[in-house]
Amino acid sequence: MSDCLTPEQIVTRAGTGLGKIDLWGPRGITMVSFQEIEAMACLLADCGLTPIYPGAPMPQFTFTTTPNTQEPDHG
């Protein structure tokens, strides 16, 4: 990102952009700022989304997270 933000600031910026889209639909997309888009991209990357570069084939796995194989604790 262009400046050093805390995780809370990133979530807030991404959330305000999402709010514009959710509230105003296609018109809201045109109202999202560069900083909000950048924060959304950071959150997607943090969630494990693999970038797909222009002209590159679709990767086999688009998320880099692993399944939870740990048994739940019922006690």
C-alpha positions as CSV (number, residue, x, y, z in Angstrom):
1,M,0.0,0.0,0.0
2,S,1.1,3.5,-0.5
3,D,1.1,4.3,3.2
4,C,1.6,2.1,6.3
5,L,-1.8,1.2,7.7
6,T,-2.9,-0.8,10.6
7,P,-5.1,-3.9,10.0
8,E,-8.1,-2.0,11.4
9,Q,-7.5,0.9,8.9
10,I,-7.3,-1.6,6.0
11,V,-10.5,-3.3,7.1
12,T,-12.2,0.1,7.5
13,R,-11.1,1.3,4.1
14,A,-12.2,-1.9,2.4
15,G,-15.5,-1.9,4.3
16,T,-16.3,1.7,3.2
17,G,-15.7,0.7,-0.4
18,L,-17.8,-2.4,-0.1
19,G,-20.6,-0.3,1.5
20,K,-20.7,2.0,-1.5
21,I,-21.0,-1.0,-3.8
22,D,-23.6,-2.7,-1.6
23,L,-25.7,0.4,-1.2
24,W,-25.6,1.8,-4.8
25,G,-24.8,-1.2,-6.9
26,P,-23.1,-0.5,-10.2
27,R,-23.1,3.3,-9.5
28,G,-21.3,2.6,-6.2
29,I,-18.5,0.8,-8.1
30,T,-17.7,4.2,-9.8
31,M,-17.5,5.9,-6.4
32,V,-14.9,3.5,-4.8
33,S,-11.6,5.3,-4.3
34,F,-8.2,3.9,-5.2
35,Q,-7.3,3.6,-1.5
36,E,-10.5,1.5,-0.9
37,I,-9.7,-0.8,-3.9
38,E,-6.2,-1.2,-2.6
39,A,-7.4,-2.1,0.8
40,M,-9.9,-4.7,-0.7
41,A,-7.0,-6.2,-2.6
42,C,-4.9,-6.4,0.5
43,L,-7.7,-8.2,2.3
44,L,-8.2,-10.7,-0.5
45,A,-4.5,-11.4,-0.6
46,D,-4.5,-11.8,3.2
47,C,-7.4,-14.3,2.9
48,G,-5.2,-16.4,0.6
49,L,-6.5,-15.5,-2.9
50,T,-3.9,-16.3,-5.5
51,P,-3.3,-13.5,-8.0
52,I,-4.1,-14.3,-11.7
53,Y,-2.0,-12.2,-14.0
54,P,-3.2,-11.0,-17.4
55,G,-2.7,-13.7,-20.0
56,A,-1.8,-16.3,-17.4
57,P,-3.8,-19.6,-17.2
58,M,-6.2,-20.1,-14.3
59,P,-4.3,-21.8,-11.4
60,Q,-5.6,-25.1,-10.2
61,F,-6.2,-23.6,-6.7
62,T,-7.2,-20.0,-6.3
63,F,-7.0,-20.0,-2.5
64,T,-3.8,-21.0,-0.7
65,T,-5.5,-22.0,2.5
66,T,-5.4,-25.6,3.6
67,P,-8.4,-27.6,4.9
68,N,-8.8,-27.9,8.6
69,T,-7.9,-31.5,9.4
70,Q,-7.9,-31.1,13.1
71,E,-10.7,-33.0,15.0
72,P,-13.1,-30.7,16.9
73,D,-12.8,-30.6,20.7
74,H,-16.1,-31.8,22.1
75,G,-15.2,-31.9,25.7
